[in-house]
Amino acid sequence: MDLPIASHLDPRAVESLLAFWADAGVEASYADDPIDRLAEGAALLRARKEPPAPVAVAPVATPAFGRGPDLGTAVAEAQVLAAACADLPALAAAIAAFDGCPLKTQGARQAVVSRGPADAPLMIIGEAPGADEDLQGAPFVGRAGQLLDRMLKAAGVLDRAFVTNTVFWRPPGNRTPTPQEQAVCAPFLERAIQLVRPKILLLVGGASAKSMLKREEGILSLRGRWFEWTSSDGQTELPALPTLHPAFLLRQPAAKKKAWADMLMLSERLDRPERPN
Ligand code: URA
């Protein structure tokens, strides 16, 4: 593939190149010189063709979860801390003070917890804070968040939405949060659900839908279908609708039609009168 090259003498070409990379999701540079991953891949393929020399294989250690406690210990600690929170401000403070999620020490500026009414009937769960959220300390406030808000507003549900994420710290380079990082944040997220008591969950993006519903399918197959989210103690069940991530919609505007269909399903169910028990 020919990559675009801008002359350093032409500021407009440089600006256009930076915009090209930003649109492709590249927003930080970690080295002065580019690394040709295609060449690396070719070298690997060549090496694979050569017969491997016999080597003594040492047992491979499971990669450590982080520098702190192991995953089980961190989850158990999160459960105890989350259970002790009587309201959302206490929960936000407990999350900010919690050291068990490795994302906290991987460049995040602050914990990003939630925005929206504390008694909202709709809870929106995204994947992870990005750069703008990390700066401002609130979820979905960047370009993707603004698009999400426009869709929620058009569907008439924006002011009834409590917004949060599966993890509370920005993953480095905006990578997808790992299932382990999501698992250690899950007790806090679940406590938020208990405290807000929404009627419906909107799961935004594949990483949110897969983690909340414990499913393996991709978001294109999950979206637009109602699922039942069940709390870890099995006591609470809520209707949950996976939908496309607004960052994906910014890159693939043709998919907005599907997202809009999801918004209509959502607002219809939110407005549906509850049947008496
Ligand atoms: N993407 C998400 O999934 N969550 C945010 O808060 C921002 C962008």
Residues whose N, C-alpha, C, O or C-beta is under 5 A from the ligand:
A	BS01	URA	G126 E127 A128 P129 G130 E133 P139 F140 A144 N165
